[in-house]
Amino acid sequence: MTLAALFIDDADAQLALDRFRLATGLSSELKGSRIDLDERALLFELLSVLNWSATVGIAISALTPEIGGDRGDHDVAIYAALLEDSVGAILPVTGGCAQVFIDDGRYGPDTLARVRKDIAALIGPCGNAQLELSHRLPGLQIADVIANTFFNRAMVTERQARMAAIVAPFLESGRIQLRILSGRTE
């Protein structure tokens, strides 16, 4: 499982998405699973001139449910741990008072309400955590592409090297921080 927490001004996220749509002709929601390598590289190029940072959390495949454990509960626990770790890591660049939008399309309403409550507790009384459908927020769509890129970067396929090349400058510059969730978060 891969998750990206993105810190970007709403206007910058909208600008990047508008320019991407103009160049590609995309009119629907931007999803990492639906764009090709060239379109993905274009989005990162458009982002390169904007002010943003991201933390990408990856749960390695060794994280499996305990024997007899429920796979669904395990997945939700991993998602919550990734979200808490990634948001927690990006909080310092927000000045400690963050408005966090969580993709409302991943799990059911009860599960997402619990996750939102956990994130609200993490960011404290100064911030705000809310659920939002990703097609409504350019920042959530961009975060999806970033997470999907790192998911594909980790997969041994013919696209792996290109995915790594696309994100390498952002890792090297520190604009993207990578965190691995294993027995302990690194």
ChimeraX attribute file (.defattr): number of C-alpha atoms within 10 A of each C-alpha:
attribute: neighborCount
match mode: 1-to-1
recipient: residues
	/A:1	17
	/A:2	24
	/A:3	23
	/A:4	28
	/A:5	32
	/A:6	25
	/A:7	22
	/A:8	20
	/A:9	13
	/A:10	11
	/A:11	11
	/A:12	17
	/A:13	23
	/A:14	16
	/A:15	16
	/A:16	23
	/A:17	23
	/A:18	16
	/A:19	14
	/A:20	22
	/A:21	16
	/A:22	11
	/A:23	12
	/A:24	12
	/A:25	10
	/A:26	13
	/A:27	10
	/A:28	8
	/A:29	15
	/A:30	21
	/A:31	18
	/A:32	21
	/A:33	12
	/A:34	11
	/A:35	14
	/A:36	10
	/A:37	14
	/A:38	10
	/A:39	15
	/A:40	22
	/A:41	18
	/A:42	17
	/A:43	21
	/A:44	19
	/A:45	14
	/A:46	15
	/A:47	20
	/A:48	14
	/A:49	10
	/A:50	14
	/A:51	12
	/A:52	16
	/A:53	17
	/A:54	25
	/A:55	26
	/A:56	26
	/A:57	30
	/A:58	24
	/A:59	21
	/A:60	14
	/A:61	9
	/A:62	9
	/A:63	14
	/A:64	13
	/A:65	15
	/A:66	9
	/A:67	6
	/A:68	6
	/A:69	10
	/A:70	10
	/A:71	12
	/A:72	10
	/A:73	12
	/A:74	15
	/A:75	15
	/A:76	16
	/A:77	15
	/A:78	21
	/A:79	21
	/A:80	19
	/A:81	18
	/A:82	25
	/A:83	24
	/A:84	20
	/A:85	22
	/A:86	25
	/A:87	24
	/A:88	16
	/A:89	18
	/A:90	20
	/A:91	18
	/A:92	11
	/A:93	13
	/A:94	12
	/A:95	8
	/A:96	14
	/A:97	15
	/A:98	21
	/A:99	16
	/A:100	21
	/A:101	20
	/A:102	20
	/A:103	20
	/A:104	16
	/A:105	13
	/A:106	13
	/A:107	13
	/A:108	9
	/A:109	12
	/A:110	9
	/A:111	15
	/A:112	20
	/A:113	15
	/A:114	12
	/A:115	24
	/A:116	24
	/A:117	14
	/A:118	16
	/A:119	24
	/A:120	20
	/A:121	13
	/A:122	17
	/A:123	20
	/A:124	13
	/A:125	10
	/A:126	10
	/A:127	16
	/A:128	18
	/A:129	20
	/A:130	17
	/A:131	16
	/A:132	15
	/A:133	14
	/A:134	22
	/A:135	15
	/A:136	10
	/A:137	17
	/A:138	22
	/A:139	24
	/A:140	23
	/A:141	21
	/A:142	26
	/A:143	26
	/A:144	22
	/A:145	23
	/A:146	26
	/A:147	25
	/A:148	22
	/A:149	24
	/A:150	22
	/A:151	20
	/A:152	19
	/A:153	19
	/A:154	16
	/A:155	12
	/A:156	9
	/A:157	9
	/A:158	8
	/A:159	13
	/A:160	16
	/A:161	14
	/A:162	16
	/A:163	21
	/A:164	16
	/A:165	12
	/A:166	20
	/A:167	19
	/A:168	13
	/A:169	14
	/A:170	16
	/A:171	14
	/A:172	10
	/A:173	9
	/A:174	13
	/A:175	16
	/A:176	21
	/A:177	19
	/A:178	18
	/A:179	20
	/A:180	17
	/A:181	22
	/A:182	14
	/A:183	10
	/A:184	6
	/A:185	13
	/A:186	10
